[in-house]
Amino acid sequence: MGSFRFSNSRMLSSQMILHACFLVALAAESRAEPSSSQAALDHGSERLVTIRPVESDQILANPSMGWQTFGKVANEDPALPGWIPSTVCYFRPHWAELEPAPGKINEAYLDNVLGKAHRAGQKLALRVKCCSPGTKPPMYPPWLKEAGGRIITTQYEDGSTTDVPDLDDAVVLKAHLSFIERLGARYDGHPDLDHMDLGSVGWWGEWHMHASTKAPLPSVQTRKSIIAAYVKAFRRTPLLIPIGAKADHLLRYAIDRGAGWRADCLGDMCGTNRPRCHMNTYYPEAIQQEQVMDAWKNAPVAWESCWTLDKWVKEGWSLRSIFNYALAVHGSYLNNKSSRLPDTPEVRKEVERFLRRLGYRLVLRELQHPSHVRPGTAMKVMMKWQNVGSAPCYRPYRLAYRISGKGKSVRVVGDVAVNRWLPGSVEVFTPSFFETPPDLPPGEVHAINDLMRIPADLPPGEYAFSIAVVDPADGNPVGRLAIKGRTDDGWYPVSKVAVEH
């Protein structure tokens, strides 16, 4: 329950003082470390209990955000430190792996990865690749050439040659669009699939053919048809488009259809002999020219490190500046290629600081409710919430309330969805921003009112009152709040309420 303090706004009655003393004693018995403050106040003809929970500085293992493992699930990743929670694993299989025979999705592979992710406490993020420089054997299915699909042999800048499927070829394009359709028919909305990259096009599925001699990007119409196929096939699973799709305004085309975006080179810094780089030129140009500055308000932003954090440290680059940049552009994820972190206190301190802000982070600042309720009525719940993270929660999770005691437990999913509470913002891509990206401020405080229906047959007595963020589909807690006091079942007991007939 925590410690409580009284309001100075009015004189308390002796009955209220006795009631508050009982709550203080109960709090002292229930836990040694305070997790909230509470006061009993007159509110017209009814008394209100006011709770101010204690904010937590824990790194939160929340769904659909945070540190991504890469090519491995969390419990099989030796590079993942025990102090970093990870709820998403990121895989990039080849088209050849996922469709080894015409019309046959490799469900055994995907079901196995999804199952391993589930057992590791993660969900899967997926990108399909069709080509990569120097890859032997190629990433496209062998049967594609046998079916008459056109294959191009191209040379990369390092001299390696690679066979690339020509997505403009009618046979290749028909086969690939059919593959996307069937992939979505089987896995769209899968409970263990976090999101899909709008992949398929270009080297590594990054929507560019940099340094390719004979394999240009597919036509604009072909690329639009691939975007449209993903959008149609994955209506429930979020989609992210690589920022390399900025060519021909296809980044904006995908974002206008509900996609978020992913950038694969966080940390690529400009230098004296290198006036252009991803962070200071390519990304700002893409975001501003495509007019997608506010895309993060509706769909996630994902980062992948350029090289790894180990190189950043060896080069002497500022982790604080790189991380502040990623937060200021409202990232939700970071993938460090499942590479080991430098084992120094300074690096850990900066990574912990970053992960306390990355994604959504919801703080209950204040909660008020009547101290006494009657069965068959609706109890008012008045709250103040704040998102102190870097992004919204993009899932339509809701607040839920529970009262429990006397062998009974009643829970109600409220009407309040948490997915529109925005974080704070700073002005980005200015000279001062590139020099020293500032700390991201917290979002505004939202005053929220909700109701909890009290069953008519609930026996009189005192009940514990708890709150949680739940999936409305089943009413079970899914998210962690940035306050202290969470119990093993995912609920936060914050108060007591008396039920009187």
C-alpha positions, 0 to 999 in steps of 0.5 A: 500500500505504501505511505500516505499523507493528508491534504491540507486543503480542509479540516479532517473529521475524527472519523476520517483520521481513524480511517486514515490511521487504519490505512497507514497501519495496514500499509506498514504491515504490507510492505517496508518500501513505500510505493504510494502516498494516499489521502482521504478527502471530502468531495462534496457528500462523498469521501475520496481516497487519493493515491500517488504511486511511487515512480519506478526506475526499472527497465520495463519488459513491455511488449512491442518495444525495447531491445531486440535480439537478432537471429536468436531468441532471448534464452539462446542469445549469449550476447544478451546481458541478464539486466536487459529484458527483450520482448522481441526477436528479429529474424530475416529469413530468405524467400528460399527458406520460407517457400522451398517449393512452389505454393508451399509456405515453410510453416515448420520453420516459422512455427518453430521460431514463433514457438521458441520466441513464445517460450523465451517471453518474446514475439517475432519480428520478421523481414523476408530477403530476396537477395544479398551481395555475395550470398551462395546459394542465392536467397530466392527459391531454386524452383523460381528459375525452373518456372521461367523466372528471370534471374540477373547476375550482378556484381557488388562493389567488393567484386562478388557476383550474386544472382538476383530475381528480377521482380519486374519479370511477370513470372517472378512478380506473380510468384512473389505476390502470391507468396506474400498473400499466403504468408499473410493468410497463415500468419497475419494477427498471429499472437506471437508475431510482433510485426512484419517488415515490408521487405523483399526489395533490394539488398537485404530487403532494404529497398536499395541496390547500392553498388549493383552493376546490372540489377537496378531497383524494380519499377515504381509500379512493381514496388507499389504492388509489393507494398500493396500486397503486404498491406492487404495480407497483413491487416492486423500485424503492424508493418514497418518499411525500411527507410531506404524506400524513400526513392520515388516517394515510396516511403511516404506511399507505405506510411500513408497506408499505415506502415511505420519505418525502420532504419538500419544504421543508427550510429553512423556519424559524419566526420571531418573527412566524411561530410555525409552520413546516415544520421546527419544527412540521409535520415533527415533528408528522407524524413523531411522530403517524404514529409513523414516527420509525424509518422511515429504518432501512428506506427512504430520506428525501429532502429538497428545499429550501424556496426555495433555499440562496440565500434561506437565505443572504440571510435569514441563516439558519444553514446548519449548523443546517439541514444538521444537522437534515437529517442528524439525521433521517437524510436520504439526498438533497437537491434544491436545485431545480438553483438556483445556490449562492451563490459564497462560501467559507463556503457551499462549506465548509458544503455540502461538510461536509454532503455528506460526511455525507449518505447512507451513508459506509462506512469500513474501520477495520481488516482482518486476513488470513493472510499466507500461504494455500494453494490450495483453502482459504478465507482468513479475512478479519476486518474492522472497519467503520463507517458515518459518514454519516447513513443506511444503504445501502438496497441489498443491496450486498456486500463482495467480495475480489480477489487479482491477480498473475502474470497472474491475477485472482480475485474472490469476492463475500462473504457480507457485505451492507453495508445494515444498518450504521446511522449514529449518532443524536441525540435530535431534536425537543427544545427544544435540538434546535430551537435548535441541532441537534447534529452527528450522531455516527458509527455503531458499529464492526461486527466482520465475518468473511468468507471468500475461497475460493482456487482450487486451481489458483492458482500460488504467489507473491505477490498483491495483495489488494483489496476493494470494495463490489459489486452481487451481481448482477454482482460489479462495484464500485458504491460508493466507500469513505471510505478512500484508495487507490481505483483506476480500476476501483473496487477498493481494493488494501489488502494482499499475500498469499502463495500457497504450495503 
